[in-house]
Amino acid sequence: AADISLEGNYTISSLLPLTNYWISFFKERLENEFFTESFSKRVIKTDQKLGNQDFNITAQLKDVNLIKKYLPNFPEMIASTRITSNITADTTRLLFNADIFDPNFEIGEYKADSIRTQLTGSFRHNQTLKEFSNFLISAEIANFETPYFITRGFDFDFDMTRDSIHIKNQIDVIGEESNLLLESTTLLTDSSIISKINDFQLGSDVYSWENKDTPILTYKNTEKLVFEDFTFQNREELFNIEGAFSEEPSDSVNYLFRGVKLDRISNLINGKVDFGGNLNGVFVTRTLTRLPTIEGTINLNAFSLNNQTVGDFEISSVFNKELNRFDTNINVSTDSTIYPSYFERNDREGQNLEFSGYVLAPVDGEFPKVDSLFHFDLDFNTVDLWIVPFLIPKVFTEMAGVASGNGEIWGNLETYDFKVDYNIGPNDAVYMKPRFLDTYYYGQGPITFTRAEGLVFKDIFLIDPSGGLAVLDGWYNFNDFQPVHSMDINIDTDEFQFLNNNFDPTVPFFGKAYGTGVVNISGTNVNPVLTTREPMLISDFSQIELPLLEETDFDEGNKFIRFVDSFETYGSDSSSFNGSSANFNEQDDLSELTFAERFTLDLQFIANNPMTVRLIFDQITGDVITANGTGRLRIRLEDEDLSIFGRFDVNDGNYQLVSGDIFTRRFNLEPGGSIVWEGEPDNARLNINAVYSARPNIRTLTTSRSDLDLTDPSNIQRTPVDLVLNISGSISSIENNFYFRLPNTFESRQNSTLSTQIASLNRNEDEKLLQATSFLLMGDFIPSTSVNGASSLTENFTGSGAVLNPLISNQLISPLLSNQINSLLSSDISSFDVDFNLNTYNQVDLGLALRLYNDRIIIRRDGQLTGAQSNIGDLGATYKINRTFSVTAFHRQDPTFSNLSNGQETQQGQDINGVGVEAEVSFNTWQDFFKKIGSPFRKLFGKKEEEKDGNENPS
């Protein structure tokens, strides 16, 4: 932790006794000369003859983290302090000097750069400090940061010579342009300490507080603190203190504030929170060390926080002789005639608070021993809730609305208690945005606040931005305002948004999710526990995204999430909290903890209606599987370890295949696939079929390349073909298999030759790989045969410009054009897809798809824009009646009739029109098959089925 070296003339056995000897001397001198209370009961004296010790000390602080090994509650600190010192001491005199330097020192929220401190001291054991002493401190700090303000150029000098002390403190910059100069002299007498402020300047060139006369502060050995001429002013602003603090009933202190502008003080210190207002007041207070009594009036007009108007404060206290007490009233109001812009801007009633009560006066210098030494009635007529985030910033980031309530507070010197009943949003619901949730809610209902139970919620109605509803009940106990709070809150939701966050490497999952069920939040504010004791029914417009990236691995060596064995009894009673906060460091800022470090989760979900799950392999390039379907899921997060259990059955979706950050192809997911989680999120088992469809020229499969003339329209025969990619294995070890097939359409069923050719292609692995590459890059097949047999892969890709040109154009130009067009349209027409494809010899394919009413109606156009087959193309319209039945109308070219004739007649003969009905079902048993066949008809003619109970526990 540190390197320490001693050099000089010293005896090791004498160092510790001599150290204790001089420590005892300073304790005795301070007690006798300055204070009435003893620091210690034992005074060390020695008859041992300790020789003169003369040595140099050099120390270098290194690893300060070792301190936390022995003192876990020690605050976080960064330091590399270097100390050099010379000490000469025996039993009669002590001489020392030291130089302390640290280039960068941090402790908690305080930071300092380039600290240099020099100390010099000279003392004699047989003389008092007032008779002989010399002690000097000189400190310099280049930059000093606190949670409240930042300073630069800090200089402090302390010079104690016998019975006089001189102090000089100078700060070049406070905040942005303020500075400080303080010079004082202190005289030490046998009965008092008298300090005079010779020079005081705080401010800037245009605004500066200065001492009016010579303020004198006297502390007497009778424990009386006396203020004389303690007056400071800045132009018309004035602050004055006169009087004495003591235990004597006759002593009092008079305060005078006149025209003090708080916004100028706020600008001086340039703190994190801006404040403003005009402070005026005259009052008298007594009793320094106990509950003070105040008589007088204090007015704070136009008080504001961060440019938000709070209103006018008035505190008045009058002595009631008959009841021997001080009757006190506190009022906070926002007058519409004084602040009209506030009401116009916020459309609220403003603040209207009134606290009225009393404080009993002392009797014979002592407060009476009663249960209610003070008592106040609290009337919260209207409270503008924008102020709540200032009071509890770790709970809410934003809040707006009005609340009302009433209550009381009472107590004595030993204890206090209070109870307040609030009504949140009595007329209009309150806007609130909790921390850790990237969404907002509107709330309305009653809240009770007591010291013993904290906040008790009774049927708080919540509504999310989409109209989902929830009812909140439970309690949040501040545990007598200790750092660790306990809670047990139930949220009964009805298609309520419980998840709305964006991608974050520290968050295990994200997205937008809506559900119906009961969510419980228990545990503490340090380790919240979120559970669903019964599975939550997920709404069909939900989307949960799981980032499968290395960045989402949680560092288990960092802060922790508490592991619990059972959710049944954890945090079930507010009184069960035993204050086990010994391991919690009060200096820790909870806002610095990540979601995984802070939360424990046990969430169960059921999706009976299709929802969306996205598996994100690469957030930047968009390598994502987006699956729509149903299933059951259980998500657990314990000690930063995320685990997922359940099964998700795929109905549809897409897979965005990305290669080289440029080449992208979108595959459509077939129904019947599944994703099964058995613990590790990145080890889910996949069984998904993804289909990429195109309309290649099938002539390239049956005609040799030497005989293929693409300028002849008869050699171009485009037919729909699917490339099926089977994704299996686990997410961490994906296995891919692919094959070609013909879609289940009329034209495909009529062409047995093409079916045979596709089957033959699937049996030849090398040929299949070659054609799959061409199919993805160009949307077309490469001529695979020549007069003398099969061509090599290299020959087919480089043999002629007829193949090379479309390869380049389709790999680079077509995807980029399609992506750019869709990107331009996505902001305004998100349901409109464009597929732009460049083919050989100036042939251009254009595919358009318009999806309406959540894909219930799909209108498509496919075909060429140029070339011999440039016409209106293939047109189709599909209306999805329900999940099984669809009606399709089409106009297309049928390749079956392409060889009947040539020329224009061929072109006309290929055009066919038709209307059809399609039905698609998936089943596991024959009983399930017949049931699903009949179910669409029953739904079609209005007969309802009994819904299954979906509240079984997930696997």
Stockholm file with secondary structure:
# STOCKHOLM 1.0

chainA/1-955         AADISLEGNYTISSLLPLTNYWISFFKERLENEFFTESFSKRVIKTDQKLGNQDFNITAQLKDVNLIKKYLPNFPEMIASTRITSNITADTTRLLFNADIFDPNFEIGEYKADSIRTQLTGSFRHNQTLKEFSNFLISAEIANFETPYFITRGFDFDFDMTRDSIHIKNQIDVIGEESNLLLESTTLLTDSSIISKINDFQLGSDVYSWENKDTPILTYKNTEKLVFEDFTFQNREELFNIEGAFSEEPSDSVNYLFRGVKLDRISNLINGKVDFGGNLNGVFVTRTLTRLPTIEGTINLNAFSLNNQTVGDFEISSVFNKELNRFDTNINVSTDSTIYPSYFERNDREGQNLEFSGYVLAPVDGEFPKVDSLFHFDLDFNTVDLWIVPFLIPKVFTEMAGVASGNGEIWGNLETYDFKVDYNIGPNDAVYMKPRFLDTYYYGQGPITFTRAEGLVFKDIFLIDPSGGLAVLDGWYNFNDFQPVHSMDINIDTDEFQFLNNNFDPTVPFFGKAYGTGVVNISGTNVNPVLTTREPMLISDFSQIELPLLEETDFDEGNKFIRFVDSFETYGSDSSSFNGSSANFNEQDDLSELTFAERFTLDLQFIANNPMTVRLIFDQITGDVITANGTGRLRIRLEDEDLSIFGRFDVNDGNYQLVSGDIFTRRFNLEPGGSIVWEGEPDNARLNINAVYSARPNIRTLTTSRSDLDLTDPSNIQRTPVDLVLNISGSISSIENNFYFRLPNTFESRQNSTLSTQIASLNRNEDEKLLQATSFLLMGDFIPSTSVNGASSLTENFTGSGAVLNPLISNQLISPLLSNQINSLLSSDISSFDVDFNLNTYNQVDLGLALRLYNDRIIIRRDGQLTGAQSNIGDLGATYKINRTFSVTAFHRQDPTFSNLSNGQETQQGQDINGVGVEAEVSFNTWQDFFKKIGSPFRKLFGKKEEEKDGNENPS
#=GR chainA/1-955 SS CEEEEEEEECCHHHHHHHHHHHHHHHHHHHHHHTCSSCSCSCCCCCCSCCCCEEEEEEEEECCTTHHHHHCTTSCCEECCCEEEEEEEECSSEEEEEEEEEEEEEEETTEEEEEEEEEEEEEEETTSCTTTSEEEEEEEEEEEEECSSCEEEEEEEEEEEETTEEEEEEEEEEETTTEEEEEEEEEEECSSEEEEEEEEEEEECSSCEEEESSCCEEEEETTTEEEEEEEEEEETTEEEEEEEEESSCTTCCEEEEEEEEEHHHHHHHHTCSSCEEEEEEEEEEEECSSSSCEEEEEEEEEEEEETTEEEEEEEEEEEEETTTTEEEEEEEEECCTTTCHHHHHHHCSCCCEEEEEEEEECCBTTBCCCCSCSEEEEEEEEEEEGGGHHHHCTTTEEEEECEEEEEEEEEECSSCEEEEEEEEECSSSCEEEEETTCSSCEEEEEEEEEETTTEEEEEEEEEECTTSCEEEEEEEEECTTTCSSCEEEEEEEEEEEEEEEECCCTTCSCEEEEEEEEEEEEEEESSSEEEECSSCEEECTTCEEEEECSGGGCCCTTSSCCCCCSCSSSTTCCGGGCCCCCTTCCTTCCGGGSCHHHHCEEEEEEEEEEEEEEEEEEETTTTEEEEEEEEEEEEEEEETTEEEEEEEEEEEEEEEEEEETTTEEEEEEECTTCEEEEEECGGGCEEEEEEEEEECCBTHHHHSCGGGCCTTSGGGCCBCCEEEEEEEEEETTEEEEEEEEECCSSHHHHTCHHHHHHHHHHHHCHHHHHHHHHHHHHHSSCCCCEETTEECCHHHHHHSCHHHHHHHHIIIIIHHHHHHHHHHHHHTTCTTEEEEEEECSTTCEEEEEEEEETTTTEEEEEESBSSSTTCSSCEEEEEEECSSSEEEEEEEEECGGGTTSCCHHHHHHHTEEEEEEEEECCCCSSHHHHHHHHHHHHHHHTTCCCCCCCCCCCCC
#=GC SS_cons         CEEEEEEEECCHHHHHHHHHHHHHHHHHHHHHHTCSSCSCSCCCCCCSCCCCEEEEEEEEECCTTHHHHHCTTSCCEECCCEEEEEEEECSSEEEEEEEEEEEEEEETTEEEEEEEEEEEEEEETTSCTTTSEEEEEEEEEEEEECSSCEEEEEEEEEEEETTEEEEEEEEEEETTTEEEEEEEEEEECSSEEEEEEEEEEEECSSCEEEESSCCEEEEETTTEEEEEEEEEEETTEEEEEEEEESSCTTCCEEEEEEEEEHHHHHHHHTCSSCEEEEEEEEEEEECSSSSCEEEEEEEEEEEEETTEEEEEEEEEEEEETTTTEEEEEEEEECCTTTCHHHHHHHCSCCCEEEEEEEEECCBTTBCCCCSCSEEEEEEEEEEEGGGHHHHCTTTEEEEECEEEEEEEEEECSSCEEEEEEEEECSSSCEEEEETTCSSCEEEEEEEEEETTTEEEEEEEEEECTTSCEEEEEEEEECTTTCSSCEEEEEEEEEEEEEEEECCCTTCSCEEEEEEEEEEEEEEESSSEEEECSSCEEECTTCEEEEECSGGGCCCTTSSCCCCCSCSSSTTCCGGGCCCCCTTCCTTCCGGGSCHHHHCEEEEEEEEEEEEEEEEEEETTTTEEEEEEEEEEEEEEEETTEEEEEEEEEEEEEEEEEEETTTEEEEEEECTTCEEEEEECGGGCEEEEEEEEEECCBTHHHHSCGGGCCTTSGGGCCBCCEEEEEEEEEETTEEEEEEEEECCSSHHHHTCHHHHHHHHHHHHCHHHHHHHHHHHHHHSSCCCCEETTEECCHHHHHHSCHHHHHHHHIIIIIHHHHHHHHHHHHHTTCTTEEEEEEECSTTCEEEEEEEEETTTTEEEEEESBSSSTTCSSCEEEEEEECSSSEEEEEEEEECGGGTTSCCHHHHHHHTEEEEEEEEECCCCSSHHHHHHHHHHHHHHHTTCCCCCCCCCCCCC
//
